[in-house]
């Protein structure tokens, strides 16, 4: 559980689970499907976030893109293959 002021982020890990569908292994096929597929973390500087992720060997093949709302972002995956979006806040 992560708490920041009045905001709480809680992530669950289930012992019994259904494996991630092959269709959900990339953003191109995962995002158009209904349901919870990822969550986003806002950062002040997307370039610094990318450097942090690479330096700490969380992911290495990161491409920063600009979304429909004009905000730069990139995706990484958790150890179970769930997408995590890193997006720059205004």
Phi and psi in degrees as a GROMACS rama.xvg file:
@    title "Ramachandran Plot"
@    xaxis  label "Phi"
@    yaxis  label "Psi"
@TYPE xy
-118.816  126.202  UNK-2
-117.984  135.531  UNK-3
-141.798  108.795  UNK-4
54.264  -119.329  UNK-5
-96.7891  10.8614  UNK-6
-105.127  134.558  UNK-7
-126.045  132.516  UNK-8
-118.126  120.298  UNK-9
-123.592  127.883  UNK-10
-117.014  133.844  UNK-11
-104.404  148.371  UNK-12
-124.734  118.227  UNK-13
-96.0916  138.111  UNK-14
-71.5559  -37.1995  UNK-15
-109.069  123.602  UNK-16
-147.719  166.809  UNK-17
-98.3783  133.664  UNK-18
-63.2751  151.079  UNK-19
-66.3144  131.956  UNK-20
-62.764  147.487  UNK-21
-59.2899  -30.1281  UNK-22
-65.2571  -23.5415  UNK-23
-96.7211  23.2947  UNK-24
-92.5437  -3.92063  UNK-25
-142.513  156.549  UNK-26
-65.1193  -29.5927  UNK-27
-62.9304  -35.781  UNK-28
-102.266  -22.4032  UNK-29
-79.8455  -46.6496  UNK-30
-65.0678  -34.564  UNK-31
-72.0881  -12.1021  UNK-32
-84.273  134.901  UNK-33
-65.033  145.106  UNK-34
122.932  172.503  UNK-35
-82.5294  114.575  UNK-36
-115.054  -26.5342  UNK-37
-160.006  167.908  UNK-38
-130.8  164.585  UNK-39
-118.127  146.72  UNK-40
-117.071  127.448  UNK-41
-86.7733  139.208  UNK-42
-129.761  157.533  UNK-43
-77.0555  -33.7752  UNK-44
-137.197  112.134  UNK-45
-66.4249  -35.1062  UNK-46
-65.9785  -42.3266  UNK-47
-65.0709  -37.8481  UNK-48
-63.6045  -42.8072  UNK-49
-60.9883  -46.1218  UNK-50
-59.0183  -42.4609  UNK-51
-61.2653  -46.2283  UNK-52
-62.1171  -44.4095  UNK-53
-68.7728  -46.2613  UNK-54
-58.9562  -36.9443  UNK-55
-92.8594  11.6855  UNK-56
55.4403  36.9692  UNK-57
-80.1528  -39.4022  UNK-58
-157.073  160.234  UNK-59
-129.673  -21.7714  UNK-60
-105.294  79.2917  UNK-61
-110.424  128.989  UNK-62
-119.453  117.965  UNK-63
-78.9954  130.203  UNK-64
-123.064  167.37  UNK-65
-111.598  126.447  UNK-66
-80.6343  179.674  UNK-67
-59.8873  -27.9762  UNK-68
-91.3953  4.01483  UNK-69
88.1378  6.63306  UNK-70
-96.583  133.895  UNK-71
-71.9761  144.583  UNK-72
-154.733  166.515  UNK-73
-150.934  163.859  UNK-74
-114.495  146.129  UNK-75
-128.464  172.189  UNK-76
-121.843  144.005  UNK-77
-78.2395  174.863  UNK-78
-58.7677  -21.3258  UNK-79
-93.4704  2.30889  UNK-80
90.5716  5.86468  UNK-81
-76.5802  133.908  UNK-82
-74.233  137.735  UNK-83
-124.839  121.406  UNK-84
-91.271  133.098  UNK-85
-110.15  119.494  UNK-86
-130.154  140.189  UNK-87
-79.7808  130.376  UNK-88
-82.7169  153.665  UNK-89
